[in-house]
Amino acid sequence: MKYSIPLLLILCSAFTYAAPNSRDYNTTVHVITTRMVREGNSVAHYQLLTVTIDGKKYELESESIPNFLLMPGDYKARIVDDKHGAGNYDSWRVYEFLFPNEKTRQFLVVGQSE
């Protein structure tokens, strides 16, 4: 009996896991080019994307190493981290993509052009 309550709490928390709310992903990211980049001397590859967001061109780099090539096209995304340095001339921004299977992946902005 003394183990049944913690076990019940663990099971309930597993069943209450919610999928990402698609309404939170209100930015459309259009992936123009995509390539896999080798991580050092290993066989691991991260993704490097050229995208447009609200008419501006960016380069995004995956924060994980999926070892897959992301297909070009439109993806729903949201900003999960947005920091600015002194004077607002430095920035650090991370987008999280929501895929059709409700999985997510984060990408860091590593390049920007007009």
Secondary structure, DSSP 4 states (H G I P E B T S, - for coil): -TTHHHHHHHHHHHHT-----GGG--EEEEEEEEEEEE-TTSS-EEEEEEEEETTEEEEEEESS---SPPPSEEEEEEEEEEEE-GGG--EEEEEEEE-TTS-EEEEEEEEEE-
